[in-house]
Amino acid sequence: PLAYHLRSSDNENLLVQVCACFEQLVCSRCSGPVQTASFPQDEDCKIEDLINAGIVPKLVQLLSHSNEKIRWSSLQIVGEMMSGSLQSALFFVSSGILLELRKFLQSSDPVMQATACCIIGNLLSLNSEALR
């Protein structure tokens, strides 16, 4: 039901609540900006399930939302989901995440800038590990 509400709703209050739920789900180990670490196997499965539920395009879209709470939650969710496997990160890349992250790098909010930098760094780290 949460994935459905995220994908199909434009109601700002509902999106804030749904994003908060997803943030709790995937960011259970978050404490501030996205950390550089790989998920254990069961966490990768959780991320894969969320990707299969079709929420990635909507999350990428929500990174440009006018509501800052929605943008921040979406950024946290994306960061955690991209820190899993290279496959999950590449799915986000194919959904246009890099253009959205670029906007955060130009943000006046230093926390959002730092989080976007961490996400990009995690992506580069995953990619370099795959090349070895």
Backbone as JSON, one array per atom type, in Angstrom:
{
  "sequence": "PLAYHLRSSDNENLLVQVCACFEQLVCSRCSGPVQTASFPQDEDCKIEDLINAGIVPKLVQLLSHSNEKIRWSSLQIVGEMMSGSLQSALFFVSSGILLELRKFLQSSDPVMQATACCIIGNLLSLNSEALR",
  "N": [[0.81, -1.21, 0.0], [1.98, 1.29, 0.73], [3.83, 1.79, -1.32], [2.11, 2.07, -3.48], [0.71, 4.42, -2.76], [2.83, 6.23, -2.78], [3.63, 6.17, -5.46], [1.3, 7.0, -6.78], [0.1, 9.28, -5.68], [-0.4, 12.81, -5.41], [-0.91, 14.34, -3.34], [0.26, 16.47, -1.0], [0.45, 16.3, 1.85], [0.0, 13.58, 2.28], [2.16, 12.53, 0.83], [4.31, 13.46, 2.38], [3.92, 11.95, 4.71], [4.09, 9.29, 3.69], [6.67, 9.29, 2.59], [8.1, 9.65, 4.96], [7.56, 7.21, 6.2], [8.8, 5.39, 4.4], [11.38, 6.34, 4.68], [11.92, 5.64, 7.34], [11.84, 2.9, 7.0], [13.97, 2.23, 5.17], [16.09, 3.65, 6.15], [16.91, 2.79, 8.64], [19.29, 2.63, 9.87], [20.34, 5.09, 9.6], [22.03, 8.09, 10.47], [22.12, 11.1, 10.21], [23.8, 12.53, 7.35], [23.99, 10.35, 4.51], [25.66, 7.33, 5.03], [28.79, 5.74, 4.21], [28.65, 2.64, 3.36], [28.06, -0.81, 2.79], [25.0, -2.59, 2.43], [23.91, -5.27, 4.51], [23.07, -8.62, 3.4], [20.23, -9.12, 3.78], [19.23, -6.55, 3.83], [19.78, -5.71, 1.24], [17.9, -7.25, -0.1], [15.55, -6.07, 0.82], [15.76, -3.55, -0.34], [15.78, -4.27, -3.04], [13.18, -5.29, -3.23], [11.73, -2.92, -2.87], [12.55, -1.48, -5.12], [11.5, -3.15, -7.1], [8.85, -2.7, -6.56], [8.36, -0.41, -7.87], [8.96, 2.24, -7.08], [11.11, 3.88, -7.6], [11.24, 5.74, -9.92], [9.35, 7.66, -9.03], [10.52, 8.51, -6.62], [12.82, 9.76, -7.62], [11.6, 11.81, -9.03], [10.43, 13.18, -6.87], [12.58, 14.41, -5.72], [12.71, 16.91, -6.75], [10.6, 18.21, -5.67], [8.48, 20.81, -4.35], [8.16, 20.94, -1.62], [10.2, 20.99, 1.15], [10.54, 19.0, 3.14], [9.69, 16.7, 1.83], [11.56, 16.61, -0.26], [13.94, 16.26, 1.25], [13.47, 13.83, 2.66], [13.17, 12.13, 0.46], [15.72, 12.31, -0.65], [17.27, 11.15, 1.38], [16.19, 8.54, 1.37], [16.78, 7.69, -1.25], [19.57, 7.83, -1.14], [20.22, 5.83, 0.76], [19.12, 3.59, -0.5], [20.67, 3.49, -2.79], [23.12, 2.82, -1.78], [23.33, 0.17, -1.55], [23.53, -2.41, -3.6], [25.44, -2.54, -6.68], [23.76, -2.94, -8.82], [21.26, -1.91, -7.92], [21.96, 0.76, -7.59], [22.62, 1.46, -10.23], [20.13, 1.23, -11.39], [18.86, 3.47, -10.36], [20.48, 5.41, -11.56], [19.8, 5.05, -14.25], [17.28, 6.04, -14.07], [17.52, 8.75, -13.97], [18.77, 9.99, -11.81], [21.23, 11.31, -11.46], [21.11, 13.88, -12.62], [19.3, 15.08, -10.9], [20.72, 14.95, -8.48], [22.76, 16.66, -9.06], [21.51, 19.13, -8.89], [21.2, 19.31, -6.13], [23.83, 19.56, -5.36], [24.29, 22.14, -6.03], [22.8, 23.48, -4.24], [21.85, 25.77, -1.62], [21.85, 24.75, 0.85], [23.94, 23.32, 3.08], [23.86, 20.75, 4.25], [22.24, 19.23, 2.57], [23.84, 19.4, 0.31], [26.13, 18.01, 1.19], [25.02, 15.49, 1.63], [24.23, 14.78, -0.98], [26.79, 14.68, -2.12], [27.86, 12.49, -0.69], [26.2, 10.45, -1.64], [26.87, 10.39, -4.36], [29.56, 9.75, -4.07], [29.31, 7.2, -2.91], [28.16, 5.86, -5.07], [30.26, 6.01, -6.94], [32.14, 4.52, -5.54], [30.91, 1.98, -5.42], [30.9, 1.43, -8.14], [33.65, 1.35, -8.75], [34.41, -0.86, -7.23], [33.09, -2.85, -8.59], [34.49, -2.95, -10.92], [36.87, -4.13, -10.28]],
  "CA": [[0.0, 0.0, 0.0], [2.81, 2.49, 0.75], [4.39, 2.0, -2.66], [1.01, 2.57, -4.31], [0.47, 5.82, -2.39], [3.96, 7.03, -3.22], [3.62, 6.24, -6.92], [0.09, 7.54, -7.38], [-0.47, 10.45, -5.02], [0.22, 14.13, -5.48], [-1.32, 15.01, -2.11], [1.49, 16.81, -0.3], [0.44, 15.76, 3.21], [0.16, 12.13, 2.17], [3.54, 12.27, 0.41], [5.19, 13.67, 3.54], [3.76, 10.78, 5.59], [4.59, 8.1, 3.02], [8.14, 9.41, 2.55], [8.6, 9.4, 6.32], [7.5, 5.75, 6.42], [9.86, 4.76, 3.63], [12.65, 6.73, 5.28], [12.08, 4.77, 8.5], [12.07, 1.54, 6.53], [15.29, 2.02, 4.57], [17.13, 4.4, 6.85], [16.9, 2.37, 10.03], [20.63, 2.8, 10.42], [20.8, 6.44, 9.27], [22.22, 9.1, 11.51], [22.69, 12.22, 9.48], [24.0, 12.25, 5.93], [24.15, 8.95, 4.11], [26.94, 6.76, 5.4], [29.41, 4.9, 3.2], [28.7, 1.25, 3.81], [27.17, -1.67, 2.03], [23.96, -3.24, 3.19], [23.95, -6.73, 4.63], [22.27, -9.32, 2.4], [18.79, -8.94, 3.96], [18.91, -5.17, 3.47], [19.76, -5.68, -0.22], [16.61, -7.81, -0.51], [14.53, -5.06, 1.1], [15.92, -2.53, -1.37], [15.33, -4.87, -4.29], [11.72, -5.33, -3.17], [11.23, -1.56, -3.09], [12.77, -1.16, -6.54], [10.51, -3.93, -7.85], [7.53, -2.1, -6.32], [8.21, 0.69, -8.82], [8.98, 3.57, -6.46], [12.31, 4.65, -7.96], [10.96, 6.94, -10.72], [8.65, 8.67, -8.22], [11.5, 9.09, -5.7], [13.65, 10.69, -8.4], [10.74, 12.96, -9.28], [10.2, 13.91, -5.62], [13.77, 15.19, -5.38], [12.47, 18.28, -7.23], [9.34, 18.67, -5.08], [8.57, 22.12, -3.71], [8.17, 20.77, -0.16], [11.55, 20.61, 1.58], [10.49, 17.72, 3.87], [9.6, 15.64, 0.83], [12.88, 16.55, -0.92], [14.94, 15.71, 2.17], [13.17, 12.41, 2.86], [13.47, 11.43, -0.79], [17.18, 12.27, -0.78], [17.74, 10.14, 2.34], [15.77, 7.22, 0.89], [17.59, 7.41, -2.43], [20.96, 7.58, -0.71], [20.31, 4.52, 1.39], [18.85, 2.54, -1.48], [21.79, 3.41, -3.74], [24.33, 2.33, -1.13], [23.25, -1.29, -1.5], [24.28, -3.09, -4.65], [25.69, -1.78, -7.9], [22.54, -3.06, -9.63], [20.25, -0.96, -7.46], [22.45, 2.1, -7.9], [22.51, 1.68, -11.67], [18.72, 1.44, -11.7], [18.62, 4.89, -10.08], [21.17, 6.19, -12.6], [18.97, 4.98, -15.47], [16.05, 6.8, -13.8], [17.81, 10.18, -14.03], [19.16, 10.5, -10.49], [22.41, 12.18, -11.48], [20.67, 15.26, -12.88], [18.69, 15.59, -9.67], [21.78, 15.14, -7.48], [23.5, 17.87, -9.47], [20.78, 20.28, -8.32], [21.5, 19.37, -4.7], [25.2, 20.05, -5.22], [24.22, 23.59, -6.21], [21.89, 23.98, -3.22], [22.43, 26.63, -0.58], [21.79, 23.98, 2.09], [25.16, 22.51, 3.14], [23.57, 19.36, 4.61], [21.79, 18.58, 1.34], [25.04, 19.29, -0.54], [26.97, 16.93, 1.72], [24.32, 14.23, 1.39], [24.37, 14.49, -2.41], [28.19, 14.27, -2.32], [28.0, 11.12, -0.17], [25.51, 9.53, -2.55], [27.71, 10.27, -5.55], [30.75, 9.01, -3.65], [28.93, 5.79, -2.78], [27.99, 5.34, -6.42], [31.6, 5.82, -7.51], [32.76, 3.42, -4.8], [30.31, 0.74, -5.9], [31.32, 1.21, -9.51], [35.06, 0.95, -8.76], [34.48, -2.22, -6.7], [32.61, -3.78, -9.64], [35.5, -3.03, -11.98], [38.04, -4.91, -9.82]],
  "C": [[0.85, 1.28, 0.0], [3.37, 2.81, -0.63], [3.33, 2.57, -3.59], [0.78, 4.05, -4.03], [1.61, 6.72, -2.86], [3.91, 7.23, -4.73], [2.45, 7.05, -7.45], [-0.42, 8.85, -6.79], [0.33, 11.72, -5.3], [-0.17, 14.96, -4.25], [-0.08, 15.22, -1.24], [1.55, 16.22, 1.11], [0.65, 14.25, 3.21], [1.59, 11.78, 1.77], [4.53, 12.45, 1.55], [5.13, 12.44, 4.45], [4.35, 9.51, 4.97], [6.11, 8.13, 2.93], [8.74, 9.15, 3.92], [8.6, 7.91, 6.63], [8.6, 5.03, 5.66], [11.24, 5.1, 4.2], [12.93, 5.88, 6.51], [12.45, 3.36, 8.07], [13.5, 1.34, 6.03], [16.42, 2.7, 5.33], [17.2, 4.03, 8.32], [18.26, 2.52, 10.68], [21.2, 4.19, 10.1], [21.04, 7.25, 10.53], [22.92, 10.27, 10.85], [22.86, 11.86, 8.02], [24.31, 10.78, 5.68], [25.56, 8.47, 4.41], [27.49, 5.91, 4.27], [29.56, 3.5, 3.76], [27.76, 0.45, 2.96], [26.16, -2.3, 2.98], [24.29, -4.7, 3.38], [22.98, -7.34, 3.61], [20.77, -9.06, 2.55], [18.36, -7.52, 3.62], [18.88, -5.01, 1.96], [18.43, -6.2, -0.73], [15.5, -6.8, -0.3], [14.57, -3.97, 0.02], [15.42, -3.05, -2.71], [13.81, -4.94, -4.35], [11.12, -3.95, -3.44], [11.42, -1.13, -4.54], [11.74, -1.88, -7.39], [9.09, -3.4, -7.66], [7.31, -0.86, -7.18], [8.29, 2.08, -8.23], [10.13, 4.45, -6.91], [11.99, 5.87, -8.83], [10.27, 8.04, -9.92], [9.62, 9.31, -7.21], [12.39, 10.1, -6.41], [12.86, 11.96, -8.68], [10.57, 13.81, -8.02], [11.43, 14.7, -5.17], [13.65, 16.64, -5.84], [11.19, 18.88, -6.64], [9.54, 20.02, -4.4], [8.63, 22.04, -2.19], [9.54, 20.24, 0.28], [11.58, 19.28, 2.35], [10.46, 16.54, 2.9], [10.94, 15.49, 0.11], [13.91, 15.88, -0.02], [14.72, 14.22, 2.41], [13.53, 11.6, 1.62], [14.98, 11.28, -0.98], [17.77, 11.21, 0.16], [17.42, 8.72, 1.85], [16.62, 6.79, -0.3], [19.02, 7.05, -2.03], [21.13, 6.2, -0.09], [20.09, 3.4, 0.39], [20.0, 2.39, -2.47], [23.06, 2.87, -3.09], [24.33, 0.81, -1.0], [24.13, -1.92, -2.56], [24.49, -2.17, -5.85], [24.45, -1.81, -8.79], [21.49, -2.04, -9.22], [20.67, 0.47, -7.77], [22.3, 2.41, -9.38], [21.06, 1.86, -12.1], [18.35, 2.9, -11.44], [19.27, 5.77, -11.15], [20.33, 6.2, -13.87], [17.65, 5.74, -15.3], [16.29, 8.3, -13.73], [18.29, 10.79, -12.73], [20.31, 11.5, -10.53], [22.07, 13.64, -11.76], [20.06, 15.88, -11.63], [19.75, 15.85, -8.6], [22.6, 16.39, -7.8], [22.84, 19.12, -8.9], [21.08, 20.43, -6.83], [22.92, 19.87, -4.46], [25.25, 21.57, -5.33], [23.32, 24.26, -5.18], [22.62, 24.89, -2.24], [22.45, 25.91, 0.77], [23.01, 23.05, 2.16], [24.92, 21.04, 3.5], [23.09, 18.6, 3.36], [22.95, 18.42, 0.36], [25.89, 18.11, -0.1], [26.33, 15.57, 1.47], [24.43, 13.83, -0.07], [25.8, 14.04, -2.73], [28.42, 12.83, -1.84], [27.36, 10.11, -1.11], [26.34, 9.31, -3.8], [28.97, 9.49, -5.23], [30.47, 7.53, -3.49], [28.77, 5.13, -4.14], [29.35, 5.06, -7.07], [32.33, 4.66, -6.85], [32.24, 2.07, -5.27], [30.8, 0.39, -7.3], [32.78, 0.76, -9.57], [35.24, -0.47, -8.22], [34.07, -3.23, -7.77], [33.65, -3.96, -10.73], [36.7, -3.88, -11.57], [37.92, -6.36, -10.14]]
}
